[in-house]
């Protein structure tokens, strides 16, 4: 069993003393080990973990490393029969589907651990996240058949507004919301709402929070959060990296609907950004990939960079990066990677000097892996969700690393891409949630 960090011991004690509690430690602080140790403290025999599709194999490994002896099953497929096992790991994308959901709710779980719990923060009607939310917190959901429920997430408010916390609080600690337990009452009290036009219709959109001192007091004792700085991990520093490109396509320099796109970026309206920027985003990524290859090859050759992580969005950009850095030894993770190969891929980069470049898809490689051997991380492309980039950036930090990592967000100078990066970069570097209010 690994030696626990002091923060993991105190985190485990915090969880074990509460039937329902949120462990909101920042990434790399040690939530996984703390939650498994807490399960041992309460002498749990049965444990159910809900996690991302790419995080399942890692949780299976961690349960074997950290916990008391238990039979462990990592489950793949909603229609696959669920075998008897003491500890079961399932994916967020399928736990609510039949017949898996009925099989899970037919059992009594001593401990339920929703990892990356922000996956169940949506309360809008008719969307897939709602099915996850109801399956976890609703009547007859997994929380109702579990003794202890300990959500884990380093980004408890992924959209930057208190509304993200509502399903968790309503499901696990409704008394803390009194007299604002009804969703509309919660919104009116703690959220700032604006009416926006989207595809010809008006919609109410939560754009921020209010009365946060009141909300923070209500959360007191329900959550525990430690930042990387609290445990001595140096946070990465960010800068913009202007790429050297001879000529830009006209559509990048003279983007149509420019003001609408900038407004969407400033207000985190990701739907509008995706709608307007989809084609341009792919063109931009391809141009930047070739510029990054030229810039980084020079630094890798003369050893100014010993090991480098590159994060991108599109698979064709990822493929171009693999090809362009082949001589330096490339490994990586994207949406096509078998979950069972995630740990070996990260281990290659961490442990083998022959692999100097890691290429990851921002979401697929943004969690549950350690890439702290890297000197720098470059975002060849960016996500419109700042939390995705913030979480991916923390892959190059850990407790043993003494040097401060550098994160560079690549931009095409003189183009619309540079303006968007200038808006997104401060959000990535200074995300401030209610949990730190």
C-alpha positions in Angstrom: 0.0 0.0 0.0 1.4 3.5 -0.9 2.4 5.7 2.0 -0.4 8.3 2.3 0.3 12.0 2.3 -0.8 14.0 5.3 -3.6 15.6 3.2 -4.8 12.2 2.3 -5.1 11.1 5.9 -7.0 14.2 6.9 -9.1 13.9 3.8 -10.0 10.4 4.7 -10.9 11.4 8.2 -13.1 14.2 6.9 -15.0 11.8 4.6 -15.3 9.0 7.1 -16.9 11.3 9.7 -19.8 12.2 7.3 -22.4 10.2 5.6 -22.4 12.6 2.7 -19.5 15.0 1.9 -17.7 16.5 -1.0 -14.0 16.2 -1.3 -13.1 19.1 -3.6 -9.3 19.0 -3.5 -7.6 20.4 -6.6 -6.2 17.8 -9.1 -3.1 16.0 -7.9 -3.7 16.7 -4.2 -4.7 13.0 -3.6 -8.5 12.6 -3.7 -8.5 9.0 -4.9 -6.3 7.6 -2.1 -8.1 9.6 0.5 -11.5 8.3 -0.5 -10.3 4.6 -0.6 -8.7 5.0 2.8 -11.9 6.6 4.1 -13.8 3.5 2.9 -11.4 1.4 5.0 -12.0 3.6 8.0 -15.7 2.9 7.9 -15.0 -0.8 7.3 -16.9 -0.7 4.0 -17.1 -4.1 2.2 -18.9 -2.9 -0.9 -17.7 0.1 -2.9 -19.2 1.6 -6.1 -17.2 4.1 -8.1 -18.6 6.1 -10.9 -15.9 7.7 -13.0 -15.1 8.8 -16.6 -14.7 6.2 -19.3 -11.0 6.8 -19.5 -10.6 6.7 -15.7 -12.1 3.3 -15.0 -8.9 1.3 -15.5 -6.9 3.7 -13.2 -9.5 3.3 -10.5 -9.3 -0.5 -10.7 -5.6 -0.2 -10.2 -5.9 2.3 -7.3 -8.4 0.2 -5.5 -6.0 -2.7 -5.6 -3.1 -0.5 -4.4 -4.7 1.5 -1.7 -7.5 -0.5 -0.1 -8.0 -3.5 2.1 -8.2 -6.8 0.2 -11.4 -6.8 -1.9 -12.5 -8.4 -5.1 -12.5 -5.7 -7.8 -14.5 -5.5 -11.1 -14.1 -2.7 -13.7 -17.3 -2.8 -15.8 -17.5 -2.1 -19.5 -20.9 -2.0 -21.3 -24.4 -1.2 -20.0 -25.7 -4.5 -21.4 -23.0 -6.7 -20.0 -24.0 -8.7 -16.9 -22.7 -7.3 -13.7 -20.8 -9.9 -11.7 -20.6 -10.0 -7.9 -17.6 -8.1 -6.6 -16.8 -6.1 -3.5 -15.6 -3.0 -5.4 -17.2 -2.1 -8.8 -16.1 0.7 -11.1 -18.5 1.9 -13.8 -18.6 4.8 -16.3 -20.6 8.0 -16.1 -21.7 7.5 -19.7 -23.5 4.2 -19.1 -24.3 3.6 -15.4 -27.9 5.0 -15.8 -28.6 2.7 -18.8 -30.5 -0.6 -18.5 -30.0 -3.3 -17.5 -26.9 -2.0 -15.7 -28.7 0.6 -13.7 -31.2 -2.0 -12.3 -28.4 -4.3 -11.4 -26.5 -1.5 -9.5 -29.6 -0.3 -7.6 -30.5 -3.8 -6.6 -27.4 -3.9 -4.4 -26.7 -2.1 -1.2 -23.4 -0.2 -1.4 -21.5 0.7 1.8 -19.7 3.5 0.0 -20.6 5.3 -3.3 -17.8 7.5 -4.8 -18.9 9.6 -7.7 -15.5 10.6 -9.1 -15.4 13.8 -11.3 -18.8 14.5 -9.7 -19.4 17.6 -11.9 -20.6 15.2 -14.5 -23.9 15.2 -12.7 -24.4 18.9 -12.3 -26.9 19.6 -15.1 -30.5 20.2 -14.2 -31.8 21.1 -17.7 -34.6 19.0 -19.1 -34.1 16.5 -21.9 -30.3 16.2 -21.9 -28.0 13.3 -21.2 -26.5 14.9 -18.1 -30.0 15.0 -16.6 -30.1 11.2 -16.8 -26.9 11.0 -15.0 -28.0 13.5 -12.3 -31.3 11.6 -11.7 -29.6 8.3 -11.7 -27.3 9.5 -9.0 -29.3 11.8 -6.8 -32.9 11.2 -7.8 -35.6 9.0 -6.2 -34.5 5.4 -6.5 -31.0 6.5 -7.6 -27.7 5.2 -6.5 -27.3 7.6 -3.6 -30.5 6.2 -2.1 -29.1 2.6 -2.0 -25.7 3.6 -0.5 -24.6 4.1 3.1 -21.9 6.8 2.5 -21.8 9.1 -0.5 -18.6 11.0 -1.2 -18.5 12.9 -4.4 -15.0 13.9 -5.6 -14.2 16.7 -8.0 -11.5 19.4 -8.3 -13.9 21.5 -10.4 -17.2 21.5 -8.4 -18.6 24.4 -10.5 -17.4 23.6 -14.1 -19.6 26.3 -15.6 -18.5 28.9 -13.0 -22.0 29.4 -11.4 -23.6 28.1 -8.1 -26.3 26.3 -10.1 -23.7 23.6 -10.7 -23.8 22.7 -7.0 -27.6 22.5 -6.8 -28.2 18.8 -7.7 -25.5 17.6 -5.3 -26.8 19.7 -2.4 -30.5 18.9 -3.1 -29.7 15.2 -3.3 -27.3 14.9 -0.3 -27.8 17.8 2.0 -31.2 19.4 1.3 -31.5 20.9 4.8 -28.6 23.2 4.0 -30.7 24.8 1.3 -33.7 25.8 3.5 -35.6 27.9 2.5 -34.2 27.8 -1.0 -34.5 24.0 -1.7 -36.7 24.5 -4.7 -34.6 25.0 -7.8 -36.2 28.3 -8.8 -35.7 29.7 -5.3 -32.1 28.6 -5.3 -31.6 30.3 -8.7 -33.2 33.5 -7.5 -31.1 33.6 -4.3 -27.7 32.5 -5.5 -27.4 33.0 -9.3 -27.2 35.9 -11.7 -29.4 35.2 -14.7 -29.5 36.9 -18.0 -31.9 36.5 -21.0 -30.1 35.7 -24.2 -31.2 35.0 -27.7 -30.1 31.6 -29.0 -31.1 30.3 -32.5 -34.1 32.7 -32.7 -35.5 32.1 -29.2 -34.9 33.7 -25.8 -33.4 31.6 -23.0 -32.5 32.3 -19.4 -28.8 31.7 -18.8 -27.0 31.6 -15.5 -23.9 33.8 -15.9 -22.6 34.1 -12.3 -23.4 34.0 -8.6 -24.7 36.3 -5.9 -25.0 36.1 -2.1 -22.0 33.9 -2.1 -21.1 34.6 1.6 -24.5 33.0 2.5 -23.9 30.0 0.2 -20.4 29.5 1.5 -21.7 29.4 5.1 -24.3 26.8 4.0 -21.5 24.7 2.5 -19.4 24.9 5.7 -18.7 21.4 6.9 -20.1 19.7 3.8 -16.9 20.1 1.7 -13.2 20.0 2.1 -10.9 21.7 -0.5 -7.1 22.0 -0.5 -5.3 23.6 -3.4 -2.0 22.5 -4.8 -0.3 25.4 -3.1 -1.7 24.2 0.2 0.2 21.0 -0.1 3.4 22.5 -1.5 2.8 21.8 -5.2 4.0 24.7 -7.4 1.2 25.7 -9.8 2.1 26.0 -13.4 2.6 29.5 -14.9 0.9 30.4 -18.1 1.8 32.5 -21.1 0.8 33.0 -24.7 3.2 31.6 -27.3 3.0 33.5 -30.6 3.7 31.0 -33.5 5.8 32.0 -36.5 3.5 31.7 -39.6 4.3 33.3 -42.9 0.7 33.8 -44.1 -2.7 33.3 -42.6 -5.9 32.3 -44.4 -8.1 35.4 -44.9 -10.9 33.8 -42.8 -8.6 33.8 -39.7 -7.7 37.4 -40.0 -11.1 38.7 -41.0 -13.5 36.5 -39.1 -17.2 37.1 -39.8 -19.6 37.8 -36.8 -16.5 38.7 -34.9 -18.2 40.7 -32.1 -20.8 38.0 -31.5 -18.0 35.4 -31.1 -16.0 37.6 -28.7 -19.1 38.3 -26.6 -19.7 34.5 -26.4 -16.1 33.9 -25.4 -16.3 36.5 -22.6 -19.5 35.1 -21.3 -18.5 31.4 -21.6 -21.4 30.8 -24.1 -19.8 27.6 -25.4 -22.7 26.7 -27.6 -22.4 29.9 -29.6 -18.7 29.5 -29.8 -18.9 26.0 -31.2 -21.6 27.0 -33.7 -19.7 29.9 -35.1 -16.1 28.7 -34.7 -16.3 25.0 -35.7 -14.9 25.1 -39.2 -12.4 27.9 -38.3 -11.2 25.9 -35.3 -10.1 22.9 -37.4 -8.3 25.2 -40.0 -6.6 27.0 -37.2 -5.5 23.8 -35.5 -3.9 22.4 -38.6 -2.0 25.6 -39.2 -0.8 25.7 -35.6 0.2 22.0 -35.6 2.8 22.6 -38.3 4.1 25.8 -36.7 4.4 24.0 -33.3 6.3 21.1 -34.9 8.8 23.5 -36.4 9.2 25.5 -33.1 9.4 22.6 -30.7 11.7 20.4 -32.8 14.4 23.0 -32.5 14.1 23.2 -28.7 13.9 19.4 -28.3 17.1 19.0 -30.5 19.2 21.3 -28.4 17.7 20.0 -25.1 16.2 23.3 -24.1 13.2 21.1 -23.5 13.9 17.7 -22.1 10.3 16.4 -22.2 7.2 18.1 -23.7 3.4 17.6 -23.4 1.3 18.8 -26.3 -2.5 19.1 -26.0 -4.9 19.4 -28.9 -8.5 19.0 -29.8 -9.0 17.5 -33.2 -7.8 14.0 -34.2 -6.2 15.2 -37.4 -4.2 17.7 -35.5 -3.2 15.0 -33.0 -2.1 12.7 -35.8 0.0 15.5 -37.4 1.8 16.0 -34.1 2.5 12.3 -33.7 4.0 12.2 -37.2 6.0 15.4 -36.7 7.7 14.3 -33.5 8.3 10.7 -34.4 12.1 11.0 -34.1 11.9 12.1 -30.5 9.8 9.2 -29.3 6.0 9.9 -29.0 3.3 8.4 -26.9 -0.1 9.8 -25.9 -3.8 9.5 -25.2 -6.8 10.6 -27.1 -10.4 9.4 -27.5 -9.4 6.4 -29.5 -7.0 5.0 -26.9 -8.1 1.8 -25.1 -8.7 2.7 -21.5 -6.4 -0.2 -20.4 -3.5 1.5 -22.2 -3.9 4.9 -20.4 -1.5 4.0 -17.6 1.1 2.3 -19.8 1.1 5.4 -22.1 1.6 7.8 -19.2 4.2 5.5 -17.7 6.2 5.4 -20.9 6.5 9.2 -20.8 7.2 9.3 -17.1 9.7 6.5 -16.9 11.4 5.9 -20.3 13.9 8.5 -21.5 13.3 7.4 -25.1 9.8 9.0 -25.0 10.2 12.7 -24.9 6.9 13.9 -26.4 3.4 13.2 -25.1 0.4 14.1 -27.3 -2.9 14.2 -25.6 -6.5 15.2 -26.4 -7.5 17.9 -23.9 -10.4 16.1 -22.4 -9.2 12.5 -22.8 -5.8 13.2 -21.3 -6.9 15.8 -18.9 -7.5 13.7 -15.8 -6.2 10.7 -13.8 -2.7 10.7 -15.2 0.7 12.0 -14.1 2.9 13.7 -16.7 5.0 15.6 -14.3 8.3 14.7 -16.0 7.4 17.3 -18.6 9.3 20.6 -18.6 6.5 22.3 -20.5 2.9 21.8 -21.7 1.8 23.5 -24.9 -1.8 23.8 -25.9 -1.7 23.6 -29.7 -5.5 24.0 -29.6 -7.7 25.2 -26.8 -11.0 24.2 -25.2 -13.8 26.8 -24.9 -14.3 25.5 -21.4 -11.5 27.0 -19.2 -11.8 24.2 -16.6 -10.8 21.6 -19.3 -7.5 23.4 -19.9 -7.0 24.2 -16.2 -7.3 20.5 -15.3 -5.1 19.3 -18.2 -2.4 21.8 -17.1 -2.2 20.2 -13.7 -1.0 16.9 -15.3 2.5 18.3 -15.2 2.5 19.0 -11.4 2.9 16.7 -8.5 4.2 16.5 -4.9 7.7 15.5 -5.8 8.3 18.1 -8.5 10.3 21.1 -7.3 10.5 23.1 -10.5 7.5 25.2 -11.7 6.0 23.9 -14.9 5.4 26.2 -17.9 2.1 26.1 -19.8 2.0 27.8 -23.2 -1.2 28.5 -25.1 -0.2 28.7 -28.8 -1.7 31.5 -30.9 -1.5 32.8 -34.4 -0.4 36.4 -34.2 -2.5 39.0 -36.0 -5.5 36.7 -36.3 -8.8 36.2 -34.6 -7.2 33.2 -32.9 -4.9 35.5 -30.9 -7.8 37.5 -29.7 -9.7 34.4 -28.5 -6.6 33.1 -26.7 -6.2 36.5 -24.9 -9.7 36.1 -23.5 -9.5 32.4 -22.5 -6.0 32.5 -21.0 -6.8 34.7 -17.9 -9.8 32.4 -17.2 -7.6 29.3 -17.3 -4.9 30.8 -15.1 -7.2 32.4 -12.5 -10.3 30.2 -12.2 -12.0 31.1 -8.9 -14.8 29.1 -7.6 -17.3 29.4 -4.7 -15.3 26.7 -3.0 -12.4 29.2 -2.6 -14.7 32.2 -1.9 
